Amino acid sequence: MINSVNIVITEVKIDFIKPQEGIVAFASVVINDAVCLSSIAIHKKLSSEGYRITYPSKGKFNIFHPINKEVGSAIEQAILTKLNEVMNRVYDRYDNANNSCR
């Protein structure tokens, strides 16, 4: 049994898809340069601004998921931070392209 919950998210990758059923992208994270968790869905929230994540499942069975709040929060924060970074770069490129045409 490992007693320490010393988690470091060392990599986050976002893959955008054509939105369907609220899902806009999938994320993968690497934890402690040792474990990759992939197919984490990023959903647009229905009732408010922002995004939420869900972990992969097969029917009623979860493939994987965090079992404590600290790890779940760390993963969610890393994914949403990366999502915002990527989206801001896209918006900046769009703004720069439109400004050059004026």
Secondary structure as UniProt FT lines:
FT   STRAND          9..20
FT   TURN            21..22
FT   STRAND          23..31
FT   TURN            32..34
FT   STRAND          35..44
FT   STRAND          51..54
FT   STRAND          57..58
FT   TURN            59..60
FT   STRAND          61..62
FT   HELIX           69..100
//
